[in-house]
Amino acid sequence: MHFVKWQALGNDFVFVNGFKEKLEEVTKHTKEICDRHFGIGADGIIFVLPSDKADLKMRIFNSDGSEAEMCGNGIRAFAKWAHELGLVKEKRISVETGAGILYPEILDNGMVRVDMGCPHLDAKEIPAEGFGEGPIINQTLANEKNGKSYQVTCVSMGNPHCVIFVDDAEAVPVTEEGPNLETDPHFPKKTNVEFVEQLSPNHLRMRVWERGAGVTLACGTGTCATVAAAILNGRVSGGADVTLDGGQLHIEWDGNPKDHIFMTGPAEKVFEGDYLL
Ligand SMILES: N[C@H](CCC[C@H](N)C(=O)O)C(=O)O
């Protein structure tokens, strides 16, 4: 299988051209392909595929083999690779994803600005149970596994996010708290988990435990969910810069759930090769 390795703020993916490789053949081996010792090593696999609704279709599989609805870091690399392959000519393209049709645009400075669509806030859309109807903003979640309670704000960007504001992000034991919350029964489809410290009025620090991938250096959808949660909690207005382990993303949102969130950040190709299936 020919592949190209891309990374976006250290969130790294094996990209596969779905016009040339059989998706089912590849996804059977997702875990071993993503293994950082026995395989190529990545947070997941992303396929470029034909679409009858948009220029192209993106499908993303986490390193544990589970398929996710969307990947914010991945769609930035997706746009650059699709352009490089000559599959698209325009700098702004439409991509069919599990979060709907989204629009990444390659900027002159090599960054990519993505129209990420609207955040989804209703409990049913996360999906999240046990919080009642409507949005989940700064509500208490009692985690049965560790007996701890958290103040959570939940946002879906097509995929579920549980955002928790903390006084000191560096002090959070993410590898302990993350998996407990990822698999908490309040989230029937599990959830990504973001721990967020506010550094200044429009600057946040976020660390993430990703559903199906564990600790990653950055999460694009999680960063959008983080800023949406900060705005919904009156901590931020208009958008913010977010510092992740792997670098910085810029997010814009006016706080109206009917309006789209925009994310701007980098994506770089690392190497390409052939993997023996
Ligand atoms: N682990 C995520 C998918 C990858 C999202 C993340 N890498 C991003 O950049 O948005 C999930 O299962 O919802």
The ligand as a MOL file (V3000), in Angstrom:
LIG
                    3D

  0  0  0     0  0            999 V3000
M  V30 BEGIN CTAB
M  V30 COUNTS 13 12 0 0 0
M  V30 BEGIN ATOM
M  V30 1 N -10.1650 11.0200 17.8500 0
M  V30 2 C -11.2080 11.8040 17.1690 0
M  V30 3 C -10.9240 11.8570 15.6530 0
M  V30 4 C -9.6800 12.6660 15.3320 0
M  V30 5 C -9.8970 14.1200 15.6200 0
M  V30 6 C -8.6570 14.9680 15.8390 0
M  V30 7 N -7.3990 14.3660 15.5810 0
M  V30 8 C -8.7850 16.3160 15.1470 0
M  V30 9 O -7.7700 16.8930 14.7210 0
M  V30 10 O -9.9450 16.8340 15.0860 0
M  V30 11 C -12.5790 11.1390 17.4170 0
M  V30 12 O -12.6520 9.9090 17.5810 0
M  V30 13 O -13.5700 11.8980 17.4110 0
M  V30 END ATOM
M  V30 BEGIN BOND
M  V30 1 1 1 2
M  V30 2 1 2 3
M  V30 3 1 2 11
M  V30 4 1 3 4
M  V30 5 1 4 5
M  V30 6 1 5 6
M  V30 7 1 6 7
M  V30 8 1 6 8
M  V30 9 2 8 9
M  V30 10 1 8 10
M  V30 11 2 11 12
M  V30 12 1 11 13
M  V30 END BOND
M  V30 END CTAB
M  END
